[in-house]
Amino acid sequence: MRLGTANTYDNALQNLYVRQSDLSSQQEKLTSGKNVNRPSDDPTASAVAERALTRISRVATEQRALGVQRNAITMAESTLGDATYLIQNIRDLMVNAGNGSYNAAARATIAEQMRGLRDQLFSFANRTDTNGIPLFGGLGSAAAPFTDAAAGVTFNGTPGQRSSTEVALPTAMDGQAIWMNVPSGNGTFEMTLAGVNTGSLSTNAGQVISPAALTGHNYSVNFTIAAGVTTYDVVDTTTAATIVSGQPYMSNQAISFDGMSFVAQGGPSNGDSIQISPSTATNVFKIIDDAIASIDGSTGGPVLGQTIALALTQFDSSMDRIQSARGQAGDWLNRADKIDGTQTGRTIQLEAEKSKAEDLDMVKGISDFTKFQTGYQAALQSYAQVQKLSLFNYIS
């Protein structure tokens, strides 16, 4: 069989081109460190690497958002701690106002101090994060969730709170639940002195001794003095039924009925009464405003003692709600740490998946490069030898 010289040259050159292409491709892989530099190199591996890269980008976005959320909750937790400290200071001033040696001017000074602390507390409720988003806006988007008007403080946001997810936290807490939904009285019922009382009667905030016996009705405890003996009747004003009749009254002795108990002090006048009603929802600021109004310029007396006892109980209830919200914020911060750890682990896993799909095994890559380089050099030497086999080289 005869082989033409031109055909031999073409085959040799074609093999050189293939080996040169393989060597160049392997050199590109070594330079980039990737086994897949373009989708055409390995469509399947390229798709796997692209999906992993997309997920890594999404995780990075979620982690940036989590950082913003963590900062907002951290500020909210700190703010609630500051608020608890302020309310405790207000409570201490209220206790001081009950000092029997203070005159009206001294109590007016205390009231002025309480107003300053109250204004600071209101600014805490409207505090924003570094992006200007209210910390206690709930589900709303109002720039200032709370408004301080003549009629009292109102909440302009939308009550409620976004739930946390596997990768995110709420960016705002429910201001309505924290600042506005504080129960009046002792949390179950509220005690007030009748406005027409003339004696020195006062009470504590009362307590529940049997939750199952509570009725949720309104009551009136009416005092009668006959022949120097003081007695009291308890009337359920909701049903107009008399619960207790003609019981002798003794100062500092508990009066109990329908699951409730309270202690009355002092000497009532004939016809004096105590009104008992179920607790209603009030807010931290109204509690403070009512407390300030009761001591501002007051000269003391049983009504002031009654008001102070009520205010102290409601201050404690307010602090309980704020501290509960602070505990929730702390729980979210712990959850943020767990989310961050999970997301970091997920990123490492995705990076490994991406690397496995597209990165080059450097040991194998260098070995292949050496093999291709040796093959290319051998092809060049072989071609040089073939060129010398032309018949014309032997014609003299």
Stockholm file with secondary structure:
# STOCKHOLM 1.0

chainA/1-396         MRLGTANTYDNALQNLYVRQSDLSSQQEKLTSGKNVNRPSDDPTASAVAERALTRISRVATEQRALGVQRNAITMAESTLGDATYLIQNIRDLMVNAGNGSYNAAARATIAEQMRGLRDQLFSFANRTDTNGIPLFGGLGSAAAPFTDAAAGVTFNGTPGQRSSTEVALPTAMDGQAIWMNVPSGNGTFEMTLAGVNTGSLSTNAGQVISPAALTGHNYSVNFTIAAGVTTYDVVDTTTAATIVSGQPYMSNQAISFDGMSFVAQGGPSNGDSIQISPSTATNVFKIIDDAIASIDGSTGGPVLGQTIALALTQFDSSMDRIQSARGQAGDWLNRADKIDGTQTGRTIQLEAEKSKAEDLDMVKGISDFTKFQTGYQAALQSYAQVQKLSLFNYIS
#=GR chainA/1-396 SS CCCCHHHHHHHHHHHHHHHHHHHHHHHHHHHHTBSCSSGGGCHHHHHHHHHHHHHHHHHHHHHHHHHHHHHHHHHHHHHHHHHHHHHHHHHHHHHHHTCTTCCHHHHHHHHHHHHHHHHHHHHHHTCBCTTSCBTTCBTCCCSSSEEEETTEEEECSBSCCCCCCSSCCCSSCCHIIIIICEESTTSSEEEEECTTCCSCCEECCCEESCGGGCCCCCEEEEEEEETTEEEEEEEETTTTEEEEEEEECCTTEEEEETTEEEEEESCCCTTCEEEEEECCEECHHHHHHHHHHHHTTCCCCHHHHHHHHHHHHHHHHHHHHHHHHHHHHHHHHHHHHHHHHHHHHHHHHHHHHHHHHHBCCHHHHHHHHHHHHHHHHHHHHHHHHHHTTCGGGGCC
#=GC SS_cons         CCCCHHHHHHHHHHHHHHHHHHHHHHHHHHHHTBSCSSGGGCHHHHHHHHHHHHHHHHHHHHHHHHHHHHHHHHHHHHHHHHHHHHHHHHHHHHHHHTCTTCCHHHHHHHHHHHHHHHHHHHHHHTCBCTTSCBTTCBTCCCSSSEEEETTEEEECSBSCCCCCCSSCCCSSCCHIIIIICEESTTSSEEEEECTTCCSCCEECCCEESCGGGCCCCCEEEEEEEETTEEEEEEEETTTTEEEEEEEECCTTEEEEETTEEEEEESCCCTTCEEEEEECCEECHHHHHHHHHHHHTTCCCCHHHHHHHHHHHHHHHHHHHHHHHHHHHHHHHHHHHHHHHHHHHHHHHHHHHHHHHHHBCCHHHHHHHHHHHHHHHHHHHHHHHHHHTTCGGGGCC
//
